[in-house]
Amino acid sequence: MLAKAASDLPRADGLRYEPKWDGFRCIVFRDGDNIELGSRNDRPLTRYFPELVDVLRDAVPNRCVIDGEIVIVTERGLDFDLLQLRLHPAASRVRKLAEATPASFVAFDMLALGDESLLTAPFETRRRHLTAALTTGPYVHLTPITADAAVAEDWFTRFEGAGFDGVMVKSASLPYEQNKRTMIKVKHERTADCVVAGFRWHKDGEGVGSLLLGLFDDAGILHHVGVASSFTAAKRRSLVGELAPWRENALENHPWRSWADEAAAMTGRMPGGQSRWSAGKDLTWEPLRVELVAEVRYEHVQSGRFRHGGRLVRFRPDRTPQSCTYAQLDEVAPAELTEIFAVPS
């Protein structure tokens, strides 16, 4: 079951609120000793989180299907970068990481129990079954829930520093409707002025798929901080003309010139590099002269990069590239994750 975005927290009788976890969405399937972990798009996750298989045997019923989130909890809060490191082809590397930074599973819905499917049952019934059936522990948690919008507002503000994405909203009477956006997610959003230092073509080859964004640090180095994407078909086509003036001689003296080399691209850290999420996609990029500035809407920053893809608001001809620095980004004070649940020791 998916969610649609909202800018404000809805308030109405019968609504339930939960923290929005910043991790890997995961469905746990258990049939006796057999436990399988699956991602939202049906990719297997079991081999990447072997430590969870062991703890879930003591935490979930003998036959069940449970929806939840895999997270890694640190003293600084939830760490999505550590989760990404788990998607490694070498089993020995996965085992080493599992010992050094064990993952946790946060349960928030029960889809089946024993021989009974709960998909058509209202959410409050599924939650009641989940609460009764789940045995929580250091690495298995039941997500907090409230019917009080004021408490949800407090979560939204106070726990952002611990890595939470926002707040999820569900109706107590809601059935579990697969692949439908029947939940609501209220996420943190801000804007920043970024240098547009390049772009990638859309897969149709006829329009711009994404803009490559940069910010300057205190030493004057332009860092790649993420992309702006999700354009309409019409906007993809119009961007080709809008960006054309900055394509001429763009690679000369470009701060990312070395990243165009194939050897540099293979590191996965540059705009043209492969990543664990790219699955072989063509990530080659077209440079632009470092002169164009765009206002971009983003959610939050992690490890110096936008955690999710940004959205183009508008181009800013009134801004200079040198003014696009990290100093404009909001820094959220860390929050005690123990306010939600105990950090594993």
N, C-alpha and C positions, 0 to 999 in steps of 0.2 A: 504494500500500500504506500502511495506516494503523497506528497504534500504540495500545496500551492502557496506562493509567498504572499505575505501581507506586510504592510508598512507599520501598522498599529496593532496592538494587542486587542483582539475582539473580546467583548464582555457580554455575556448572556447566560441565562439559567441553563444548566445542563452541560456546560463546557468544563473540560478538564485540561489542566496545564501541566507540562513536564519540561524539564531542561532539554535543550537540543544538544546532543553530544557530538563532539568533533572527533569522529573515528571512522571505522569501517562498518557500514551496515551489514549485519550478519544474521542469517537464519540458522538456528541449531536444529538439526534433525537427529533424534535418538530412537533407536529400536534395539533394546537390550544393550549389549556391549558395543554396538556399532553407533558411533557418533560422527556426524558429518557437519562441517561448517560451510555454508554457501553465501556468496555475496549477493547483492541486490540484482546483479545481472547474470546470476547463476554460475559465476566462476567459483571453483573450489578454493576454499581458504584453509582447509584442515592442515595441509602440509606446512603452512607458514606459521601456524600457532599450535604446535603440538602440546604445549603446556596447558592450554585450555581444555583439550580433550580429557586430560586427567582430572582437572578440578570439576568439570561439568558432570562427570560420572557421579560425583557425590552431591551434586547440586540440583539436578533436574530429574523429573520422573523417568521411569524405565522406558516409556513410550510417549513421545511428545514432539511437538514442533513449536519453537519459541523464537520470536522476533526480538532483536536487540542490536547492540553496538559493541564492537571491539574497540577498546581504548587502551592507551598506555598512560599510566599515572606517574608523574614525577613530583618532586617538591615544588616545581614551578607551575604545575598544573598538567593538563592533558597535552601530550606531545605527538602531533601528527607526523612529524619528520621521522621519529623513531618507528612509527607504524610502517611508513613507506619502506624503511630499510629491511623490513621483514620479507618483502616480495623479492626474494633472492633465489636464484636457481640452485644454489649449493645447499644441500641439507645440513652439512656441517656448520655452515655460517648461520643458518636459521636456528639450529640448536644452541649455538653460542649466544646469539642474541636473546633467545628465549630465557636463558639462564641469567643474563646480565640485566635485561629489561623485560621482565615478564608482563604479559598483557592481562587485561581484565575484561570480563564480559558483563555488560549492563543490560538486563532484560527489561522490556517494556510491553510485551504483548505475547499472549499464548494463542496459537492457531489450531492446535490439536492436542488432545489429552487422551491417552489410551486409544480406543477405537473411535472416539468421537471427534469429528471436525467441529471447530468452534468459529469457523469463518462467518457464519450468518448470525452468530450470537452478538448481542450488543457489547460495546467495549467495556462497560462496567462489569458485565458477567465475565468476560475474558480476563479482566484485571483481577477479579476476585479469585478465579481459578489460579492465575499466576502467583498471586500473593500466598495462597495456601500451599501451592506445590513446590515453590522454589526454596531451596536451602541456601541462604546467602553465606558468604565467607569473605576472606581477604581478597579474592580475585573474582568473585561472582556477586553482583549487586542487583537489587531491584530499584529501578529508577524512581525518584521521588515524584509525587503527584499531588496536585491541589485543585480544589474547586474555587479557590480565592484568587481573583485576578490581581489583587494587591500583592500577594505573595509572589505570583508569577512576575510581576513588574520588578519586584526586589531581586529575584533570580536573574532577570534579564540584565539588570544594571550591575549587580554586585559580583556576579560570578564570571563576567566576561574575561577578567584578568586571569582566570584559571583555565581559559581555553574553550569555554562553552560558546556554541554558535548562536544561541538565542533561546527561544521558547517554542515548543510544539503545542498545538491546540487541537483537541479532539472532542467530539460530542460523546457524551456517555452512552448514547443509543446507537452509535456508529457501528455497523458491521465491518468486517475486514474485507475491503474491496481491492483485490489485487490489481496493480498497474493503473489505478485511478487516483487522482489527486484530491482525495477527500479529507485529508488532514490540512492543517494550516501551520505554516512556519513563519515566525516573526524573527528576522535576523538583523544583526547589527550592520548598518551601512553608513559609509562616509564618502567624501570626495577628496581627491588630490589632483594637483596639476602635475602631469608627467611629460617627459620628453618622448615623442614618438620617433624611435630610432630605426624602425624597420617594420616590415609586415610579412605575413604569409598569405599565399593565395588560397582561396577556398578550394575544396576538393573538386568543384565543378570546373575549375580552371578559368573562370570568367569573371571572378570578383575577388575582393579582399576577404579573407577568412578571419584574420585577427591582426591587431596592431601590437607591436613589440614595444613595451614601455620601459623607461629608464628613469632613475633618480640619481642625483649627484650626492656623494658623501662629503664630509668636511674637507677631504683632501682633493676634491675636484674630480674624483673618479666616477664615471657614469656606470651604474650597476643595473643589470636587467632585473626588474622587479615583478614581471608578469605580463599578462596580455589583456587586451580588451577585445571581446568577441561577441557572438550571438547577434549578429546583424541580420536584418531582413534581407531578402533577395535584392530588393531595390537599393538598399543602402550599400550592399556589397558591390554592386555595379557602380554606384556613384562615387564610392571611395577610390576607385581606380583613377578617375579623373582628378579628384581632390588631392591625391597624393603625388600625382605625376610631376609637379614642379620640383619636388624634393628628391626625385630619383636620379637626376642627372649628376654624374660624378660623385655619387653618394659614398662610394667605398674609399675614396681618397681621404686620408686622415680620419677615417671613421674610428671611434674608440673601440669598436667591436670587430675591427677588420680581421684580426687573427682568428676570430671565431668562425669565419667563413671557410677556414681550412678544414679539410675532412678530419685530420688528426685531432684538432681541437674539438670538433663537433662530437666526436665519439666519447668525450668525457661525460656527456649528459648534463653538464652544468651551464652550457651556453645556449643561446636561442636556437641554434641549429642542431642541438644534440638530441640523441635518443634518450628516453626516460623509461622507467618501469611501466608507465601508463600509456606510452605511445604505441606499443604493440606493432612496431614496424612501420608506423605511419611516416610519410615524408614530411620532415620538419625543417626543410630548407627554407631560407628566408631571404627577402629582398631588403637591402639596406636603404635608408633614407638619410639625407643630410640632417645633422643634429640641429635643426632649427625650428621644428614644429612642436607645439605644445597642445596637449589635450587635457581637459578636465575629465576625470574617470571616477566612477562610483565603485567603491570596494567595500568589502565586509571587514576583514581585519588582516593584520600583518603578522607573519610568523617567519623567523629566521631571515628577516630582511626582504621578504617577498610577499606579494598578495597571496593569501591562503587559497582563494578561489579566483577564477577569472573575473576581471573587471568589466564594467559597462561604460561605453563612451557616452558622455553627457554632451560635450560640444568641444570644438577646437577653440583655442585661446590665442588669437593673434596678438593680444595685448600683453602676453606674458613672454619673458625671455627664457630660453632653456636653462640658463644658469640659476634661475630662481626656483627650479624644480628640485628641491632637496628633501632629504629624509626629515628635516626639521618640521615640515608641515604635517607629518603624520601624527595622529593621536596615539599616545602611548597609554595603555590601560594599566593601572596599578594591579599587581598580582593579588588574587584573592585566595583565601584559605580553602583549599579543596575539601578539607575535613568538614567544612560547613555542610557539604552535601553527603559525603561518606568518608570513612576512614581511609587514609592513604595506606596501601599495603607496606608492610615493613620488610 
